[in-house]
């Protein structure tokens, strides 16, 4: 079974203090991701969960710059190729 931990977080977990809330630390199951490019050239990720044919719960919206988007793509490609 594959480890679901982020390699970046694993390497730095002892040196970085992470501020969070109980709601943020619990993973949410995402069934829909919408990816868009803003005028600022940042990437916006909208994550949601389909609760039924006419009901969608928004999980979160995240904006990342293009460099981080490329890093996310590379990490996902690696993860998919290893599975």
PDB file of N, CA, C and O in Angstrom:
ATOM      1  N   UNK A   1       0.834  -1.170   0.000  1.00  0.00           N
ATOM      2  CA  UNK A   1       0.000   0.000   0.000  1.00  0.00           C
ATOM      3  C   UNK A   1       0.887   1.244   0.000  1.00  0.00           C
ATOM      4  O   UNK A   1       1.877   1.312   0.728  1.00  0.00           O
ATOM      5  N   UNK A   2       0.526   2.212  -0.812  1.00  0.00           N
ATOM      6  CA  UNK A   2       1.305   3.446  -0.942  1.00  0.00           C
ATOM      7  C   UNK A   2       1.073   4.351   0.263  1.00  0.00           C
ATOM      8  O   UNK A   2      -0.010   4.365   0.848  1.00  0.00           O
ATOM      9  N   UNK A   3       2.104   5.102   0.622  1.00  0.00           N
ATOM     10  CA  UNK A   3       2.005   6.100   1.678  1.00  0.00           C
ATOM     11  C   UNK A   3       1.389   7.367   1.100  1.00  0.00           C
ATOM     12  O   UNK A   3       1.862   7.868   0.080  1.00  0.00           O
ATOM     13  N   UNK A   4       0.350   7.891   1.729  1.00  0.00           N
ATOM     14  CA  UNK A   4      -0.355   9.064   1.216  1.00  0.00           C
ATOM     15  C   UNK A   4       0.253  10.375   1.681  1.00  0.00           C
ATOM     16  O   UNK A   4      -0.289  11.439   1.380  1.00  0.00           O
ATOM     17  N   UNK A   5       1.362  10.328   2.405  1.00  0.00           N
ATOM     18  CA  UNK A   5       1.967  11.546   2.918  1.00  0.00           C
ATOM     19  C   UNK A   5       2.708  12.292   1.825  1.00  0.00           C
ATOM     20  O   UNK A   5       3.259  11.688   0.904  1.00  0.00           O
ATOM     21  N   UNK A   6       2.713  13.593   1.936  1.00  0.00           N
ATOM     22  CA  UNK A   6       3.445  14.430   0.991  1.00  0.00           C
ATOM     23  C   UNK A   6       4.929  14.327   1.260  1.00  0.00           C
ATOM     24  O   UNK A   6       5.351  14.513   2.401  1.00  0.00           O
ATOM     25  N   UNK A   7       5.752  14.032   0.235  1.00  0.00           N
ATOM     26  CA  UNK A   7       7.193  13.951   0.467  1.00  0.00           C
ATOM     27  C   UNK A   7       7.776  15.282   0.942  1.00  0.00           C
ATOM     28  O   UNK A   7       8.719  15.293   1.733  1.00  0.00           O
ATOM     29  N   UNK A   8       7.232  16.386   0.476  1.00  0.00           N
ATOM     30  CA  UNK A   8       7.729  17.697   0.902  1.00  0.00           C
ATOM     31  C   UNK A   8       7.433  17.900   2.382  1.00  0.00           C
ATOM     32  O   UNK A   8       8.296  18.359   3.131  1.00  0.00           O
ATOM     33  N   UNK A   9       6.215  17.562   2.807  1.00  0.00           N
ATOM     34  CA  UNK A   9       5.845  17.705   4.203  1.00  0.00           C
ATOM     35  C   UNK A   9       6.663  16.755   5.070  1.00  0.00           C
ATOM     36  O   UNK A   9       7.104  17.133   6.155  1.00  0.00           O
ATOM     37  N   UNK A  10       6.870  15.521   4.603  1.00  0.00           N
ATOM     38  CA  UNK A  10       7.654  14.554   5.362  1.00  0.00           C
ATOM     39  C   UNK A  10       9.055  15.064   5.639  1.00  0.00           C
ATOM     40  O   UNK A  10       9.560  14.901   6.750  1.00  0.00           O
ATOM     41  N   UNK A  11       9.693  15.678   4.654  1.00  0.00           N
ATOM     42  CA  UNK A  11      11.068  16.143   4.807  1.00  0.00           C
ATOM     43  C   UNK A  11      11.170  17.309   5.776  1.00  0.00           C
ATOM     44  O   UNK A  11      12.194  17.473   6.440  1.00  0.00           O
ATOM     45  N   UNK A  12      10.120  18.124   5.868  1.00  0.00           N
ATOM     46  CA  UNK A  12      10.198  19.360   6.640  1.00  0.00           C
ATOM     47  C   UNK A  12       9.333  19.364   7.897  1.00  0.00           C
ATOM     48  O   UNK A  12       9.263  20.390   8.574  1.00  0.00           O
ATOM     49  N   UNK A  13       8.684  18.275   8.229  1.00  0.00           N
ATOM     50  CA  UNK A  13       7.696  18.277   9.305  1.00  0.00           C
ATOM     51  C   UNK A  13       8.290  18.697  10.645  1.00  0.00           C
ATOM     52  O   UNK A  13       7.588  19.294  11.462  1.00  0.00           O
ATOM     53  N   UNK A  14       9.543  18.403  10.888  1.00  0.00           N
ATOM     54  CA  UNK A  14      10.138  18.740  12.174  1.00  0.00           C
ATOM     55  C   UNK A  14      10.600  20.188  12.235  1.00  0.00           C
ATOM     56  O   UNK A  14      10.822  20.707  13.329  1.00  0.00           O
ATOM     57  N   UNK A  15      10.752  20.856  11.099  1.00  0.00           N
ATOM     58  CA  UNK A  15      11.261  22.217  11.103  1.00  0.00           C
ATOM     59  C   UNK A  15      10.194  23.265  10.821  1.00  0.00           C
ATOM     60  O   UNK A  15      10.459  24.462  10.942  1.00  0.00           O
ATOM     61  N   UNK A  16       9.000  22.837  10.448  1.00  0.00           N
ATOM     62  CA  UNK A  16       7.936  23.774  10.106  1.00  0.00           C
ATOM     63  C   UNK A  16       6.786  23.616  11.088  1.00  0.00           C
ATOM     64  O   UNK A  16       6.319  22.503  11.331  1.00  0.00           O
ATOM     65  N   UNK A  17       6.334  24.717  11.646  1.00  0.00           N
ATOM     66  CA  UNK A  17       5.162  24.697  12.514  1.00  0.00           C
ATOM     67  C   UNK A  17       3.940  24.966  11.644  1.00  0.00           C
ATOM     68  O   UNK A  17       3.833  26.025  11.025  1.00  0.00           O
ATOM     69  N   UNK A  18       3.032  24.021  11.599  1.00  0.00           N
ATOM     70  CA  UNK A  18       1.832  24.140  10.775  1.00  0.00           C
ATOM     71  C   UNK A  18       0.684  24.623  11.647  1.00  0.00           C
ATOM     72  O   UNK A  18       0.375  24.014  12.671  1.00  0.00           O
ATOM     73  N   UNK A  19       0.052  25.721  11.238  1.00  0.00           N
ATOM     74  CA  UNK A  19      -1.124  26.229  11.942  1.00  0.00           C
ATOM     75  C   UNK A  19      -2.353  25.704  11.219  1.00  0.00           C
ATOM     76  O   UNK A  19      -2.455  25.820   9.998  1.00  0.00           O
ATOM     77  N   UNK A  20      -3.276  25.135  11.957  1.00  0.00           N
ATOM     78  CA  UNK A  20      -4.469  24.578  11.341  1.00  0.00           C
ATOM     79  C   UNK A  20      -5.610  24.546  12.341  1.00  0.00           C
ATOM     80  O   UNK A  20      -5.449  24.910  13.506  1.00  0.00           O
ATOM     81  N   UNK A  21      -6.746  24.109  11.871  1.00  0.00           N
ATOM     82  CA  UNK A  21      -7.904  23.874  12.727  1.00  0.00           C
ATOM     83  C   UNK A  21      -8.312  22.422  12.562  1.00  0.00           C
ATOM     84  O   UNK A  21      -7.860  21.744  11.640  1.00  0.00           O
ATOM     85  N   UNK A  22      -9.156  21.950  13.445  1.00  0.00           N
ATOM     86  CA  UNK A  22      -9.620  20.564  13.366  1.00  0.00           C
ATOM     87  C   UNK A  22     -10.322  20.302  12.031  1.00  0.00           C
ATOM     88  O   UNK A  22     -10.164  19.233  11.443  1.00  0.00           O
ATOM     89  N   UNK A  23     -11.092  21.274  11.562  1.00  0.00           N
ATOM     90  CA  UNK A  23     -11.823  21.103  10.297  1.00  0.00           C
ATOM     91  C   UNK A  23     -10.882  20.986   9.107  1.00  0.00           C
ATOM     92  O   UNK A  23     -11.161  20.247   8.163  1.00  0.00           O
ATOM     93  N   UNK A  24      -9.773  21.711   9.147  1.00  0.00           N
ATOM     94  CA  UNK A  24      -8.826  21.704   8.029  1.00  0.00           C
ATOM     95  C   UNK A  24      -7.987  20.428   7.973  1.00  0.00           C
ATOM     96  O   UNK A  24      -7.576  20.015   6.888  1.00  0.00           O
ATOM     97  N   UNK A  25      -7.727  19.801   9.108  1.00  0.00           N
ATOM     98  CA  UNK A  25      -6.818  18.659   9.152  1.00  0.00           C
ATOM     99  C   UNK A  25      -7.501  17.361   8.700  1.00  0.00           C
ATOM    100  O   UNK A  25      -6.826  16.411   8.305  1.00  0.00           O
ATOM    101  N   UNK A  26      -8.823  17.322   8.756  1.00  0.00           N
ATOM    102  CA  UNK A  26      -9.552  16.117   8.337  1.00  0.00           C
ATOM    103  C   UNK A  26      -9.709  16.132   6.820  1.00  0.00           C
ATOM    104  O   UNK A  26     -10.259  17.086   6.269  1.00  0.00           O
ATOM    105  N   UNK A  27      -9.232  15.087   6.134  1.00  0.00           N
ATOM    106  CA  UNK A  27      -9.362  15.053   4.668  1.00  0.00           C
ATOM    107  C   UNK A  27     -10.827  14.988   4.240  1.00  0.00           C
ATOM    108  O   UNK A  27     -11.655  14.355   4.895  1.00  0.00           O
ATOM    109  N   UNK A  28     -11.122  15.650   3.140  1.00  0.00           N
ATOM    110  CA  UNK A  28     -12.457  15.605   2.551  1.00  0.00           C
ATOM    111  C   UNK A  28     -12.362  14.877   1.212  1.00  0.00           C
ATOM    112  O   UNK A  28     -11.407  15.069   0.459  1.00  0.00           O
ATOM    113  N   UNK A  29     -13.354  14.045   0.923  1.00  0.00           N
ATOM    114  CA  UNK A  29     -13.357  13.316  -0.342  1.00  0.00           C
ATOM    115  C   UNK A  29     -13.856  14.234  -1.441  1.00  0.00           C
ATOM    116  O   UNK A  29     -14.946  14.798  -1.342  1.00  0.00           O
ATOM    117  N   UNK A  30     -13.068  14.382  -2.473  1.00  0.00           N
ATOM    118  CA  UNK A  30     -13.365  15.290  -3.576  1.00  0.00           C
ATOM    119  C   UNK A  30     -13.725  14.480  -4.816  1.00  0.00           C
ATOM    120  O   UNK A  30     -12.984  13.582  -5.216  1.00  0.00           O
ATOM    121  N   UNK A  31     -14.868  14.804  -5.422  1.00  0.00           N
ATOM    122  CA  UNK A  31     -15.280  14.092  -6.635  1.00  0.00           C
ATOM    123  C   UNK A  31     -15.210  14.968  -7.882  1.00  0.00           C
ATOM    124  O   UNK A  31     -15.324  14.475  -9.004  1.00  0.00           O
ATOM    125  N   UNK A  32     -15.022  16.273  -7.678  1.00  0.00           N
ATOM    126  CA  UNK A  32     -14.975  17.205  -8.803  1.00  0.00           C
ATOM    127  C   UNK A  32     -13.895  18.248  -8.564  1.00  0.00           C
ATOM    128  O   UNK A  32     -13.842  18.868  -7.502  1.00  0.00           O
ATOM    129  N   UNK A  33     -13.033  18.438  -9.560  1.00  0.00           N
ATOM    130  CA  UNK A  33     -12.045  19.505  -9.493  1.00  0.00           C
ATOM    131  C   UNK A  33     -12.160  20.324 -10.770  1.00  0.00           C
ATOM    132  O   UNK A  33     -12.069  19.791 -11.876  1.00  0.00           O
ATOM    133  N   UNK A  34     -12.360  21.612 -10.601  1.00  0.00           N
ATOM    134  CA  UNK A  34     -12.401  22.524 -11.727  1.00  0.00           C
ATOM    135  C   UNK A  34     -11.108  23.324 -11.697  1.00  0.00           C
ATOM    136  O   UNK A  34     -10.751  23.889 -10.663  1.00  0.00           O
ATOM    137  N   UNK A  35     -10.406  23.375 -12.820  1.00  0.00           N
ATOM    138  CA  UNK A  35      -9.129  24.083 -12.909  1.00  0.00           C
ATOM    139  C   UNK A  35      -9.298  25.244 -13.884  1.00  0.00           C
ATOM    140  O   UNK A  35      -9.788  25.063 -14.999  1.00  0.00           O
ATOM    141  N   UNK A  36      -8.888  26.439 -13.452  1.00  0.00           N
ATOM    142  CA  UNK A  36      -9.002  27.605 -14.314  1.00  0.00           C
ATOM    143  C   UNK A  36      -7.765  28.484 -14.220  1.00  0.00           C
ATOM    144  O   UNK A  36      -6.983  28.380 -13.275  1.00  0.00           O
ATOM    145  N   UNK A  37      -7.600  29.351 -15.213  1.00  0.00           N
ATOM    146  CA  UNK A  37      -6.482  30.296 -15.233  1.00  0.00           C
ATOM    147  C   UNK A  37      -7.047  31.700 -15.071  1.00  0.00           C
ATOM    148  O   UNK A  37      -7.898  32.135 -15.846  1.00  0.00           O
ATOM    149  N   UNK A  38      -6.559  32.399 -14.053  1.00  0.00           N
ATOM    150  CA  UNK A  38      -7.007  33.760 -13.780  1.00  0.00           C
ATOM    151  C   UNK A  38      -6.256  34.754 -14.669  1.00  0.00           C
ATOM    152  O   UNK A  38      -5.224  34.416 -15.248  1.00  0.00           O
ATOM    153  N   UNK A  39      -6.771  35.967 -14.774  1.00  0.00           N
ATOM    154  CA  UNK A  39      -6.095  37.015 -15.550  1.00  0.00           C
ATOM    155  C   UNK A  39      -4.690  37.281 -15.018  1.00  0.00           C
ATOM    156  O   UNK A  39      -3.802  37.686 -15.768  1.00  0.00           O
ATOM    157  N   UNK A  40      -4.496  37.053 -13.731  1.00  0.00           N
ATOM    158  CA  UNK A  40      -3.193  37.258 -13.101  1.00  0.00           C
ATOM    159  C   UNK A  40      -2.197  36.150 -13.446  1.00  0.00           C
ATOM    160  O   UNK A  40      -1.046  36.189 -13.011  1.00  0.00           O
ATOM    161  N   UNK A  41      -2.642  35.165 -14.227  1.00  0.00           N
ATOM    162  CA  UNK A  41      -1.847  33.998 -14.620  1.00  0.00           C
ATOM    163  C   UNK A  41      -1.626  33.024 -13.463  1.00  0.00           C
ATOM    164  O   UNK A  41      -0.733  32.179 -13.515  1.00  0.00           O
ATOM    165  N   UNK A  42      -2.448  33.149 -12.420  1.00  0.00           N
ATOM    166  CA  UNK A  42      -2.457  32.166 -11.350  1.00  0.00           C
ATOM    167  C   UNK A  42      -3.511  31.115 -11.677  1.00  0.00           C
ATOM    168  O   UNK A  42      -4.473  31.391 -12.395  1.00  0.00           O
ATOM    169  N   UNK A  43      -3.325  29.926 -11.152  1.00  0.00           N
ATOM    170  CA  UNK A  43      -4.254  28.822 -11.390  1.00  0.00           C
ATOM    171  C   UNK A  43      -5.209  28.739 -10.202  1.00  0.00           C
ATOM    172  O   UNK A  43      -4.788  28.817  -9.048  1.00  0.00           O
ATOM    173  N   UNK A  44      -6.493  28.582 -10.497  1.00  0.00           N
ATOM    174  CA  UNK A  44      -7.479  28.416  -9.433  1.00  0.00           C
ATOM    175  C   UNK A  44      -8.035  26.998  -9.497  1.00  0.00           C
ATOM    176  O   UNK A  44      -8.467  26.528 -10.550  1.00  0.00           O
ATOM    177  N   UNK A  45      -8.014  26.335  -8.356  1.00  0.00           N
ATOM    178  CA  UNK A  45      -8.539  24.977  -8.225  1.00  0.00           C
ATOM    179  C   UNK A  45      -9.794  25.055  -7.359  1.00  0.00           C
ATOM    180  O   UNK A  45      -9.735  25.503  -6.214  1.00  0.00           O
ATOM    181  N   UNK A  46     -10.915  24.623  -7.899  1.00  0.00           N
ATOM    182  CA  UNK A  46     -12.163  24.569  -7.145  1.00  0.00           C
ATOM    183  C   UNK A  46     -12.470  23.103  -6.902  1.00  0.00           C
ATOM    184  O   UNK A  46     -12.647  22.332  -7.846  1.00  0.00           O
ATOM    185  N   UNK A  47     -12.534  22.720  -5.636  1.00  0.00           N
ATOM    186  CA  UNK A  47     -12.763  21.324  -5.268  1.00  0.00           C
ATOM    187  C   UNK A  47     -14.146  21.177  -4.662  1.00  0.00           C
ATOM    188  O   UNK A  47     -14.549  21.971  -3.812  1.00  0.00           O
ATOM    189  N   UNK A  48     -14.870  20.157  -5.102  1.00  0.00           N
ATOM    190  CA  UNK A  48     -16.239  19.966  -4.633  1.00  0.00           C
ATOM    191  C   UNK A  48     -16.555  18.479  -4.514  1.00  0.00           C
ATOM    192  O   UNK A  48     -15.826  17.621  -5.011  1.00  0.00           O
ATOM    193  N   UNK A  49     -17.665  18.209  -3.841  1.00  0.00           N
ATOM    194  CA  UNK A  49     -18.156  16.852  -3.666  1.00  0.00           C
ATOM    195  C   UNK A  49     -19.590  16.805  -4.174  1.00  0.00           C
ATOM    196  O   UNK A  49     -20.450  17.558  -3.717  1.00  0.00           O
ATOM    197  N   UNK A  50     -19.836  15.906  -5.130  1.00  0.00           N
ATOM    198  CA  UNK A  50     -21.196  15.740  -5.659  1.00  0.00           C
ATOM    199  C   UNK A  50     -22.013  14.934  -4.661  1.00  0.00           C
ATOM    200  O   UNK A  50     -21.727  13.763  -4.409  1.00  0.00           O
ATOM    201  N   UNK A  51     -23.037  15.574  -4.092  1.00  0.00           N
ATOM    202  CA  UNK A  51     -23.891  14.896  -3.113  1.00  0.00           C
ATOM    203  C   UNK A  51     -25.107  14.262  -3.761  1.00  0.00           C
ATOM    204  O   UNK A  51     -25.821  13.492  -3.118  1.00  0.00           O
ATOM    205  N   UNK A  52     -25.349  14.570  -5.006  1.00  0.00           N
ATOM    206  CA  UNK A  52     -26.501  14.030  -5.719  1.00  0.00           C
ATOM    207  C   UNK A  52     -26.578  14.688  -7.072  1.00  0.00           C
ATOM    208  O   UNK A  52     -25.710  15.493  -7.411  1.00  0.00           O
ATOM    209  N   UNK A  53     -27.595  14.369  -7.861  1.00  0.00           N
ATOM    210  CA  UNK A  53     -27.675  14.910  -9.217  1.00  0.00           C
ATOM    211  C   UNK A  53     -27.794  16.432  -9.274  1.00  0.00           C
ATOM    212  O   UNK A  53     -27.396  17.046 -10.264  1.00  0.00           O
ATOM    213  N   UNK A  54     -28.331  17.038  -8.231  1.00  0.00           N
ATOM    214  CA  UNK A  54     -28.504  18.494  -8.254  1.00  0.00           C
ATOM    215  C   UNK A  54     -27.894  19.169  -7.035  1.00  0.00           C
ATOM    216  O   UNK A  54     -28.265  20.294  -6.700  1.00  0.00           O
ATOM    217  N   UNK A  55     -26.965  18.497  -6.369  1.00  0.00           N
ATOM    218  CA  UNK A  55     -26.394  19.062  -5.151  1.00  0.00           C
ATOM    219  C   UNK A  55     -24.882  18.860  -5.125  1.00  0.00           C
ATOM    220  O   UNK A  55     -24.388  17.735  -5.207  1.00  0.00           O
ATOM    221  N   UNK A  56     -24.163  19.966  -5.009  1.00  0.00           N
ATOM    222  CA  UNK A  56     -22.712  19.928  -4.949  1.00  0.00           C
ATOM    223  C   UNK A  56     -22.261  20.723  -3.723  1.00  0.00           C
ATOM    224  O   UNK A  56     -22.703  21.851  -3.508  1.00  0.00           O
ATOM    225  N   UNK A  57     -21.376  20.124  -2.924  1.00  0.00           N
ATOM    226  CA  UNK A  57     -20.838  20.815  -1.755  1.00  0.00           C
ATOM    227  C   UNK A  57     -19.435  21.320  -2.089  1.00  0.00           C
ATOM    228  O   UNK A  57     -18.555  20.539  -2.453  1.00  0.00           O
ATOM    229  N   UNK A  58     -19.237  22.623  -1.961  1.00  0.00           N
ATOM    230  CA  UNK A  58     -17.927  23.204  -2.205  1.00  0.00           C
ATOM    231  C   UNK A  58     -17.008  22.853  -1.043  1.00  0.00           C
ATOM    232  O   UNK A  58     -17.339  23.107   0.115  1.00  0.00           O
ATOM    233  N   UNK A  59     -15.855  22.269  -1.352  1.00  0.00           N
ATOM    234  CA  UNK A  59     -14.872  21.924  -0.328  1.00  0.00           C
ATOM    235  C   UNK A  59     -13.949  23.114  -0.095  1.00  0.00           C
ATOM    236  O   UNK A  59     -13.778  23.565   1.037  1.00  0.00           O
ATOM    237  N   UNK A  60     -13.358  23.617  -1.171  1.00  0.00           N
ATOM    238  CA  UNK A  60     -12.451  24.753  -1.054  1.00  0.00           C
ATOM    239  C   UNK A  60     -12.069  25.260  -2.425  1.00  0.00           C
ATOM    240  O   UNK A  60     -12.207  24.556  -3.425  1.00  0.00           O
ATOM    241  N   UNK A  61     -11.583  26.496  -2.460  1.00  0.00           N
ATOM    242  CA  UNK A  61     -11.033  27.084  -3.681  1.00  0.00           C
ATOM    243  C   UNK A  61      -9.623  27.538  -3.337  1.00  0.00           C
ATOM    244  O   UNK A  61      -9.411  28.246  -2.352  1.00  0.00           O
ATOM    245  N   UNK A  62      -8.673  27.131  -4.144  1.00  0.00           N
ATOM    246  CA  UNK A  62      -7.264  27.406  -3.892  1.00  0.00           C
ATOM    247  C   UNK A  62      -6.677  28.100  -5.116  1.00  0.00           C
ATOM    248  O   UNK A  62      -6.965  27.716  -6.249  1.00  0.00           O
ATOM    249  N   UNK A  63      -5.858  29.116  -4.891  1.00  0.00           N
ATOM    250  CA  UNK A  63      -5.152  29.788  -5.976  1.00  0.00           C
ATOM    251  C   UNK A  63      -3.664  29.509  -5.793  1.00  0.00           C
ATOM    252  O   UNK A  63      -3.111  29.710  -4.712  1.00  0.00           O
ATOM    253  N   UNK A  64      -3.018  29.039  -6.872  1.00  0.00           N
ATOM    254  CA  UNK A  64      -1.576  28.792  -6.845  1.00  0.00           C
ATOM    255  C   UNK A  64      -0.939  29.428  -8.076  1.00  0.00           C
ATOM    256  O   UNK A  64      -1.590  29.601  -9.106  1.00  0.00           O
ATOM    257  N   UNK A  65       0.335  29.771  -7.958  1.00  0.00           N
ATOM    258  CA  UNK A  65       1.013  30.357  -9.112  1.00  0.00           C
ATOM    259  C   UNK A  65       1.404  29.254 -10.095  1.00  0.00           C
ATOM    260  O   UNK A  65       1.343  28.070  -9.766  1.00  0.00           O
ATOM    261  N   UNK A  66       1.803  29.651 -11.296  1.00  0.00           N
ATOM    262  CA  UNK A  66       2.099  28.672 -12.347  1.00  0.00           C
ATOM    263  C   UNK A  66       3.235  27.727 -11.965  1.00  0.00           C
ATOM    264  O   UNK A  66       3.199  26.548 -12.317  1.00  0.00           O
ATOM    265  N   UNK A  67       4.238  28.225 -11.254  1.00  0.00           N
ATOM    266  CA  UNK A  67       5.348  27.353 -10.852  1.00  0.00           C
ATOM    267  C   UNK A  67       4.864  26.248  -9.910  1.00  0.00           C
ATOM    268  O   UNK A  67       5.259  25.090 -10.049  1.00  0.00           O
ATOM    269  N   UNK A  68       4.019  26.609  -8.966  1.00  0.00           N
ATOM    270  CA  UNK A  68       3.480  25.587  -8.060  1.00  0.00           C
ATOM    271  C   UNK A  68       2.529  24.651  -8.804  1.00  0.00           C
ATOM    272  O   UNK A  68       2.441  23.470  -8.469  1.00  0.00           O
ATOM    273  N   UNK A  69       1.821  25.161  -9.801  1.00  0.00           N
ATOM    274  CA  UNK A  69       0.954  24.310 -10.611  1.00  0.00           C
ATOM    275  C   UNK A  69       1.785  23.268 -11.360  1.00  0.00           C
ATOM    276  O   UNK A  69       1.372  22.115 -11.481  1.00  0.00           O
ATOM    277  N   UNK A  70       2.956  23.668 -11.864  1.00  0.00           N
ATOM    278  CA  UNK A  70       3.849  22.728 -12.544  1.00  0.00           C
ATOM    279  C   UNK A  70       4.366  21.679 -11.568  1.00  0.00           C
ATOM    280  O   UNK A  70       4.476  20.504 -11.918  1.00  0.00           O
ATOM    281  N   UNK A  71       4.685  22.099 -10.337  1.00  0.00           N
ATOM    282  CA  UNK A  71       5.139  21.152  -9.319  1.00  0.00           C
ATOM    283  C   UNK A  71       4.031  20.169  -8.949  1.00  0.00           C
ATOM    284  O   UNK A  71       4.291  18.985  -8.735  1.00  0.00           O
ATOM    285  N   UNK A  72       2.798  20.664  -8.875  1.00  0.00           N
ATOM    286  CA  UNK A  72       1.652  19.798  -8.598  1.00  0.00           C
ATOM    287  C   UNK A  72       1.469  18.785  -9.718  1.00  0.00           C
ATOM    288  O   UNK A  72       1.234  17.605  -9.455  1.00  0.00           O
ATOM    289  N   UNK A  73       1.573  19.233 -10.960  1.00  0.00           N
ATOM    290  CA  UNK A  73       1.455  18.338 -12.112  1.00  0.00           C
ATOM    291  C   UNK A  73       2.529  17.256 -12.068  1.00  0.00           C
ATOM    292  O   UNK A  73       2.237  16.079 -12.277  1.00  0.00           O
ATOM    293  N   UNK A  74       3.770  17.654 -11.798  1.00  0.00           N
ATOM    294  CA  UNK A  74       4.869  16.689 -11.734  1.00  0.00           C
ATOM    295  C   UNK A  74       4.643  15.668 -10.620  1.00  0.00           C
ATOM    296  O   UNK A  74       4.882  14.475 -10.809  1.00  0.00           O
ATOM    297  N   UNK A  75       4.183  16.138  -9.462  1.00  0.00           N
ATOM    298  CA  UNK A  75       3.924  15.231  -8.334  1.00  0.00           C
ATOM    299  C   UNK A  75       2.795  14.264  -8.663  1.00  0.00           C
ATOM    300  O   UNK A  75       2.874  13.081  -8.332  1.00  0.00           O
ATOM    301  N   UNK A  76       1.737  14.764  -9.317  1.00  0.00           N
ATOM    302  CA  UNK A  76       0.628  13.895  -9.703  1.00  0.00           C
ATOM    303  C   UNK A  76       1.050  12.888 -10.767  1.00  0.00           C
ATOM    304  O   UNK A  76       0.666  11.720 -10.704  1.00  0.00           O
ATOM    305  N   UNK A  77       1.842  13.336 -11.750  1.00  0.00           N
ATOM    306  CA  UNK A  77       2.348  12.417 -12.777  1.00  0.00           C
ATOM    307  C   UNK A  77       3.158  11.302 -12.145  1.00  0.00           C
ATOM    308  O   UNK A  77       2.995  10.136 -12.502  1.00  0.00           O
ATOM    309  N   UNK A  78       4.025  11.647 -11.214  1.00  0.00           N
ATOM    310  CA  UNK A  78       4.855  10.642 -10.539  1.00  0.00           C
ATOM    311  C   UNK A  78       4.005   9.668  -9.748  1.00  0.00           C
ATOM    312  O   UNK A  78       4.211   8.456  -9.814  1.00  0.00           O
ATOM    313  N   UNK A  79       3.048  10.199  -9.000  1.00  0.00           N
ATOM    314  CA  UNK A  79       2.169   9.364  -8.198  1.00  0.00           C
ATOM    315  C   UNK A  79       1.353   8.408  -9.055  1.00  0.00           C
ATOM    316  O   UNK A  79       1.216   7.231  -8.722  1.00  0.00           O
ATOM    317  N   UNK A  80       0.814   8.912 -10.155  1.00  0.00           N
ATOM    318  CA  UNK A  80      -0.001   8.075 -11.057  1.00  0.00           C
ATOM    319  C   UNK A  80       0.860   7.017 -11.728  1.00  0.00           C
ATOM    320  O   UNK A  80       0.433   5.869 -11.851  1.00  0.00           O
ATOM    321  N   UNK A  81       2.057   7.376 -12.163  1.00  0.00           N
ATOM    322  CA  UNK A  81       2.934   6.425 -12.835  1.00  0.00           C
ATOM    323  C   UNK A  81       3.432   5.332 -11.898  1.00  0.00           C
ATOM    324  O   UNK A  81       3.731   4.226 -12.348  1.00  0.00           O
ATOM    325  N   UNK A  82       3.527   5.626 -10.594  1.00  0.00           N
ATOM    326  CA  UNK A  82       3.998   4.637  -9.632  1.00  0.00           C
ATOM    327  C   UNK A  82       2.898   3.716  -9.155  1.00  0.00           C
ATOM    328  O   UNK A  82       3.178   2.663  -8.582  1.00  0.00           O
ATOM    329  N   UNK A  83       1.639   4.097  -9.384  1.00  0.00           N
ATOM    330  CA  UNK A  83       0.542   3.250  -8.859  1.00  0.00           C
ATOM    331  C   UNK A  83       0.178   2.134  -9.792  1.00  0.00           C
ATOM    332  O   UNK A  83      -0.718   1.345  -9.492  1.00  0.00           O
TER     333      UNK A  83
END
